[in-house]
Amino acid sequence: MCRLSFVICLLSLWLAPSFASAQRIVAETFTIPASDPGIQLHVRNKWLEGHDSFSAERIVLFVHGATYPSETVFDINLPGGSWVEYVARSGYDVYFVDVRGYGRSTRPTAMDAPATENPPFATTADAVKDVGSAVDFILKRRNISKLNLIGWSWGTAIMVAPASCVSCCRRDGVLRLGSSSASSSGGRSRCGARSGARATLDLLLPLTPSYLVRDSEGVVGSQAGTAAPGDAALREGQRAADAGR
């Protein structure tokens, strides 16, 4: 009987990953109000079918960089699936948001006029407010008090900007991608809240597709000889964005 139980246990472990990959990914799209009047934000949610509730440690929000919206970075259909679906199949409730002026979020009227006629828009301060609106929406939707953030390039600056003190107490782990300035340690941010629990990061770091690698500090970048989505363009766009801001 013990031998039979052992065999059943091994079969369960062997079949579990295959079952997860065969399950359907459920997707839902939302348009939520930003904190500023007239601005609507695009938020998309993906999770594994059959999973109806999630703890805070299993809820993740992706934040894009300065060049591309979230969908074209995190949810592009690469071989093996998108990064968002990769994380969703690992049992996470996954969200991504487009800051104003990006992707499917509201396009400011300044984008229809010559650049010389308007000051820069969608600044880091604006983006902090937009991400804060997405965080508040998810917290209310899932009835939780905190969640995890994964940011790419400029997205990491949004997460740790001093202006985000209003929301930093609502974040659990912070995973930085392609940034040398954002903190992924268990230290404290300027507003006194922890900027990322090490235990949470240990959960998040394995959730990276094969085309990404991690260094000893938990910084994720493109693997030599492979192509991360828009990696070179993201770096160039970040330099231009920094110069403009």
MIDO-500813 format. One record per residue (C-alpha): residue number from 0; x, y, z. Coordinates in pm, 1 decimal. Layout:
! residues N
+------+----------+----------+----------+
! resi !       xx !       yy !       zz !
+------+----------+----------+----------+
!  NUM !        X !        Y !        Z !
...
+------+----------+----------+----------+
***
This chain:
! residues 245
+------+----------+----------+----------+
! resi !       xx !       yy !       zz !
+------+----------+----------+----------+
!    0 !      0.0 !      0.0 !      0.0 !
!    1 !    288.3 !    236.2 !     86.2 !
!    2 !    452.5 !    158.9 !   -247.0 !
!    3 !    127.7 !    237.5 !   -431.7 !
!    4 !     92.3 !    570.3 !   -248.3 !
!    5 !    449.9 !    658.8 !   -340.7 !
!    6 !    380.0 !    587.0 !   -709.0 !
!    7 !     62.3 !    797.1 !   -702.5 !
!    8 !    254.6 !   1083.4 !   -543.1 !
!    9 !    521.6 !   1071.3 !   -814.0 !
!   10 !    256.7 !   1066.2 !  -1086.8 !
!   11 !     87.5 !   1370.2 !   -932.8 !
!   12 !    413.4 !   1563.5 !   -930.0 !
!   13 !    483.8 !   1465.3 !  -1289.3 !
!   14 !    137.8 !   1550.5 !  -1419.8 !
!   15 !     90.6 !   1879.1 !  -1231.9 !
!   16 !    300.4 !   2099.1 !  -1468.1 !
!   17 !    137.1 !   1942.8 !  -1774.2 !
!   18 !   -208.0 !   2003.0 !  -1630.1 !
!   19 !   -124.3 !   2366.9 !  -1557.9 !
!   20 !      2.9 !   2423.6 !  -1911.1 !
!   21 !   -313.4 !   2265.1 !  -2052.8 !
!   22 !   -548.5 !   2482.0 !  -1848.0 !
!   23 !   -699.7 !   2785.8 !  -2013.3 !
!   24 !   -579.2 !   3135.9 !  -1928.1 !
!   25 !   -871.5 !   3363.3 !  -1841.3 !
!   26 !   -836.9 !   3727.4 !  -1946.5 !
!   27 !  -1040.5 !   4031.7 !  -1848.8 !
!   28 !   -991.1 !   4393.1 !  -1957.2 !
!   29 !  -1085.2 !   4702.3 !  -1757.6 !
!   30 !  -1093.0 !   5075.0 !  -1819.8 !
!   31 !  -1049.1 !   5253.4 !  -1489.2 !
!   32 !  -1047.5 !   5625.9 !  -1400.7 !
!   33 !   -716.4 !   5790.7 !  -1318.9 !
!   34 !   -691.0 !   6036.0 !  -1031.0 !
!   35 !   -697.4 !   6323.5 !  -1282.5 !
!   36 !  -1029.6 !   6405.3 !  -1455.4 !
!   37 !  -1070.1 !   6289.2 !  -1814.0 !
!   38 !   -799.6 !   6022.4 !  -1799.4 !
!   39 !   -893.6 !   5655.8 !  -1839.7 !
!   40 !   -640.8 !   5376.6 !  -1785.6 !
!   41 !   -620.5 !   5039.2 !  -1956.7 !
!   42 !   -578.7 !   4747.3 !  -1716.1 !
!   43 !   -569.3 !   4382.3 !  -1817.3 !
!   44 !   -592.8 !   4080.9 !  -1585.3 !
!   45 !   -494.7 !   3720.6 !  -1659.2 !
!   46 !   -516.0 !   3414.9 !  -1437.2 !
!   47 !   -538.8 !   3038.5 !  -1462.9 !
!   48 !   -890.2 !   2901.7 !  -1511.1 !
!   49 !  -1028.7 !   2746.2 !  -1196.3 !
!   50 !   -836.3 !   2976.1 !   -961.1 !
!   51 !  -1094.0 !   3209.4 !   -809.3 !
!   52 !   -911.2 !   3356.8 !   -510.8 !
!   53 !   -553.7 !   3468.2 !   -448.5 !
!   54 !   -348.9 !   3578.4 !   -150.5 !
!   55 !   -166.3 !   3911.9 !   -168.5 !
!   56 !    161.4 !   3728.0 !   -226.9 !
!   57 !     14.4 !   3578.0 !   -545.4 !
!   58 !   -104.7 !   3901.8 !   -705.6 !
!   59 !    129.8 !   4090.4 !   -939.4 !
!   60 !    108.9 !   4418.9 !  -1131.2 !
!   61 !    343.4 !   4475.5 !  -1428.0 !
!   62 !    450.6 !   4834.8 !  -1504.8 !
!   63 !    601.5 !   4924.3 !  -1844.1 !
!   64 !    894.1 !   5148.9 !  -1936.0 !
!   65 !    913.9 !   5478.9 !  -2124.8 !
!   66 !    901.4 !   5342.8 !  -2479.3 !
!   67 !    639.1 !   5068.6 !  -2508.4 !
!   68 !    303.1 !   4998.5 !  -2342.2 !
!   69 !    269.3 !   4694.7 !  -2118.0 !
!   70 !    101.6 !   4467.2 !  -2370.2 !
!   71 !    386.2 !   4484.4 !  -2622.7 !
!   72 !    648.1 !   4411.2 !  -2356.8 !
!   73 !    487.4 !   4174.5 !  -2108.4 !
!   74 !    207.1 !   4010.3 !  -2306.3 !
!   75 !    358.5 !   3964.7 !  -2651.4 !
!   76 !    313.7 !   3610.6 !  -2783.5 !
!   77 !    673.0 !   3486.2 !  -2782.8 !
!   78 !    763.3 !   3116.1 !  -2826.7 !
!   79 !    639.3 !   2947.2 !  -2512.7 !
!   80 !    388.2 !   3223.0 !  -2443.5 !
!   81 !    401.4 !   3575.3 !  -2305.6 !
!   82 !    563.3 !   3665.0 !  -1976.1 !
!   83 !    222.1 !   3750.8 !  -1828.2 !
!   84 !     87.9 !   3407.8 !  -1917.3 !
!   85 !    407.5 !   3243.3 !  -1792.6 !
!   86 !    347.2 !   3396.8 !  -1450.5 !
!   87 !    -27.0 !   3324.8 !  -1460.1 !
!   88 !     40.8 !   2955.7 !  -1526.4 !
!   89 !    254.2 !   2954.3 !  -1212.3 !
!   90 !    -56.9 !   3031.6 !  -1010.1 !
!   91 !    -43.0 !   3410.4 !   -996.4 !
!   92 !   -317.2 !   3666.0 !  -1052.4 !
!   93 !   -145.4 !   3893.0 !  -1306.1 !
!   94 !   -225.7 !   4250.6 !  -1407.6 !
!   95 !    -65.1 !   4510.9 !  -1628.7 !
!   96 !   -145.9 !   4879.6 !  -1672.7 !
!   97 !    -79.1 !   5139.9 !  -1941.4 !
!   98 !     17.3 !   5484.1 !  -1813.6 !
!   99 !   -168.4 !   5775.3 !  -1979.6 !
!  100 !    -50.1 !   5829.6 !  -2335.9 !
!  101 !     56.8 !   5465.0 !  -2373.8 !
!  102 !   -121.7 !   5171.1 !  -2531.0 !
!  103 !   -497.9 !   5172.6 !  -2482.3 !
!  104 !   -507.1 !   5437.1 !  -2209.3 !
!  105 !   -627.5 !   5792.9 !  -2276.1 !
!  106 !   -422.0 !   5976.8 !  -2534.8 !
!  107 !   -361.8 !   6335.2 !  -2412.1 !
!  108 !   -453.4 !   6609.4 !  -2658.5 !
!  109 !    -89.9 !   6725.4 !  -2652.2 !
!  110 !     -4.8 !   6415.4 !  -2858.8 !
!  111 !   -201.4 !   6559.0 !  -3151.9 !
!  112 !     -9.0 !   6887.9 !  -3153.6 !
!  113 !    353.8 !   6967.8 !  -3242.9 !
!  114 !    593.7 !   6883.8 !  -2959.6 !
!  115 !    713.9 !   7243.5 !  -2945.8 !
!  116 !    367.3 !   7363.7 !  -2848.8 !
!  117 !    338.2 !   7162.1 !  -2528.1 !
!  118 !    551.2 !   7077.5 !  -2225.6 !
!  119 !    636.5 !   6710.2 !  -2161.5 !
!  120 !    339.3 !   6502.1 !  -2056.0 !
!  121 !    308.0 !   6164.2 !  -1882.9 !
!  122 !    588.7 !   6257.1 !  -1647.0 !
!  123 !    706.6 !   6027.8 !  -1370.2 !
!  124 !    477.4 !   6214.9 !  -1131.3 !
!  125 !    181.4 !   6146.3 !  -1363.8 !
!  126 !    282.8 !   5782.7 !  -1400.1 !
!  127 !    308.2 !   5739.8 !  -1023.3 !
!  128 !    -52.0 !   5857.8 !   -991.6 !
!  129 !   -166.6 !   5625.3 !  -1271.2 !
!  130 !      4.1 !   5321.1 !  -1121.4 !
!  131 !   -141.3 !   5418.0 !   -782.9 !
!  132 !   -488.5 !   5418.2 !   -938.8 !
!  133 !   -427.5 !   5069.6 !  -1080.5 !
!  134 !   -299.9 !   4947.1 !   -742.8 !
!  135 !   -607.6 !   5082.1 !   -565.2 !
!  136 !   -834.2 !   4919.1 !   -823.3 !
!  137 !   -669.8 !   4577.7 !   -775.1 !
!  138 !   -667.2 !   4602.4 !   -396.2 !
!  139 !  -1040.8 !   4673.6 !   -394.7 !
!  140 !  -1117.7 !   4410.0 !   -659.4 !
!  141 !   -934.4 !   4132.5 !   -474.0 !
!  142 !  -1000.1 !   4261.0 !   -120.4 !
!  143 !   -631.2 !   4272.1 !    -25.8 !
!  144 !   -408.4 !   4529.6 !    145.3 !
!  145 !    -91.3 !   4494.5 !    -66.0 !
!  146 !     41.0 !   4336.0 !   -384.0 !
!  147 !    362.5 !   4278.0 !   -580.2 !
!  148 !    506.4 !   4505.2 !   -849.1 !
!  149 !    725.0 !   4407.9 !  -1144.9 !
!  150 !    866.4 !   4700.1 !  -1341.2 !
!  151 !   1065.2 !   4735.4 !  -1661.1 !
!  152 !   1310.6 !   5023.6 !  -1712.4 !
!  153 !   1124.6 !   5349.9 !  -1634.5 !
!  154 !    862.9 !   5140.3 !  -1458.0 !
!  155 !   1110.1 !   5073.7 !  -1177.1 !
!  156 !   1156.7 !   5448.3 !  -1121.6 !
!  157 !    779.0 !   5485.8 !  -1097.2 !
!  158 !    769.8 !   5225.6 !   -820.8 !
!  159 !   1032.4 !   5386.5 !   -599.0 !
!  160 !    980.7 !   5756.3 !   -680.2 !
!  161 !    947.1 !   5974.2 !   -367.7 !
!  162 !    604.5 !   6083.3 !   -490.8 !
!  163 !    483.2 !   5724.4 !   -459.0 !
!  164 !    500.2 !   5742.0 !    -77.8 !
!  165 !    122.2 !   5750.1 !    -82.4 !
!  166 !    119.2 !   5396.1 !   -220.3 !
!  167 !    447.2 !   5242.8 !   -104.0 !
!  168 !    283.5 !   5096.6 !    203.3 !
!  169 !     54.3 !   4903.1 !    -30.3 !
!  170 !    326.0 !   4712.5 !   -212.8 !
!  171 !    487.9 !   4388.7 !   -103.4 !
!  172 !    772.3 !   4285.0 !   -333.3 !
!  173 !    938.0 !   4495.5 !   -602.1 !
!  174 !   1125.2 !   4328.4 !   -887.7 !
!  175 !   1335.7 !   4564.6 !  -1100.5 !
!  176 !   1410.9 !   4491.3 !  -1464.8 !
!  177 !   1686.3 !   4660.0 !  -1661.1 !
!  178 !   1748.5 !   4926.4 !  -1397.2 !
!  179 !   2053.0 !   5002.4 !  -1185.6 !
!  180 !   1887.5 !   5263.7 !   -966.9 !
!  181 !   1572.7 !   5105.8 !   -823.8 !
!  182 !   1608.6 !   4908.2 !   -503.4 !
!  183 !   1511.6 !   4540.8 !   -489.2 !
!  184 !   1647.3 !   4481.9 !   -140.7 !
!  185 !   1453.7 !   4464.9 !    180.7 !
!  186 !   1553.2 !   4823.1 !    267.7 !
!  187 !   1324.8 !   5112.8 !    336.7 !
!  188 !   1204.0 !   5374.8 !     93.5 !
!  189 !   1213.4 !   5747.3 !    167.6 !
!  190 !    866.0 !   5734.0 !    314.3 !
!  191 !    969.1 !   5470.8 !    566.4 !
!  192 !    788.4 !   5168.0 !    424.2 !
!  193 !    975.9 !   4859.9 !    315.0 !
!  194 !   1053.6 !   4870.5 !    -55.6 !
!  195 !   1038.5 !   4494.9 !   -103.9 !
!  196 !   1038.3 !   4192.1 !    120.4 !
!  197 !   1320.3 !   3949.1 !     43.6 !
!  198 !   1093.1 !   3650.8 !     91.5 !
!  199 !    849.3 !   3790.7 !   -163.0 !
!  200 !   1127.8 !   3857.0 !   -411.3 !
!  201 !   1244.0 !   3499.5 !   -373.3 !
!  202 !    897.0 !   3401.2 !   -492.8 !
!  203 !    894.9 !   3649.8 !   -781.2 !
!  204 !   1245.9 !   3600.7 !   -918.3 !
!  205 !   1192.6 !   3243.6 !  -1045.3 !
!  206 !    898.0 !   3372.1 !  -1251.2 !
!  207 !   1120.6 !   3484.6 !  -1538.3 !
!  208 !   1113.7 !   3324.7 !  -1884.8 !
!  209 !   1423.9 !   3160.8 !  -2029.5 !
!  210 !   1522.9 !   3469.5 !  -2231.5 !
!  211 !   1586.0 !   3663.8 !  -1908.8 !
!  212 !   1859.8 !   3614.3 !  -1651.0 !
!  213 !   1918.9 !   3752.9 !  -1300.7 !
!  214 !   2231.3 !   3886.9 !  -1137.8 !
!  215 !   2324.2 !   3850.8 !   -771.6 !
!  216 !   2119.3 !   4158.8 !   -677.9 !
!  217 !   1803.8 !   4039.0 !   -847.0 !
!  218 !   1834.5 !   4270.1 !  -1147.6 !
!  219 !   1684.7 !   4111.4 !  -1456.8 !
!  220 !   1823.7 !   4176.7 !  -1804.0 !
!  221 !   1839.4 !   4014.9 !  -2143.9 !
!  222 !   2046.6 !   3701.2 !  -2174.9 !
!  223 !   2353.7 !   3717.0 !  -2399.1 !
!  224 !   2273.8 !   3587.7 !  -2743.5 !
!  225 !   1898.0 !   3613.7 !  -2702.7 !
!  226 !   1646.8 !   3890.8 !  -2756.5 !
!  227 !   1437.7 !   4034.2 !  -2479.3 !
!  228 !   1136.2 !   4228.2 !  -2613.1 !
!  229 !   1253.0 !   4568.8 !  -2731.6 !
!  230 !   1557.3 !   4565.9 !  -2502.4 !
!  231 !   1779.9 !   4801.1 !  -2705.4 !
!  232 !   1489.1 !   5029.1 !  -2793.6 !
!  233 !   1383.4 !   5043.8 !  -2429.2 !
!  234 !   1728.9 !   5160.7 !  -2324.0 !
!  235 !   1736.8 !   5425.8 !  -2596.8 !
!  236 !   1384.4 !   5537.7 !  -2514.0 !
!  237 !   1472.1 !   5561.7 !  -2146.8 !
!  238 !   1770.0 !   5786.6 !  -2221.9 !
!  239 !   1549.2 !   6013.4 !  -2434.3 !
!  240 !   1280.3 !   6017.0 !  -2166.4 !
!  241 !   1531.3 !   6104.7 !  -1897.3 !
!  242 !   1669.5 !   6386.9 !  -2110.6 !
!  243 !   1318.6 !   6522.4 !  -2167.1 !
!  244 !   1227.9 !   6508.4 !  -1800.1 !
+------+----------+----------+----------+
***
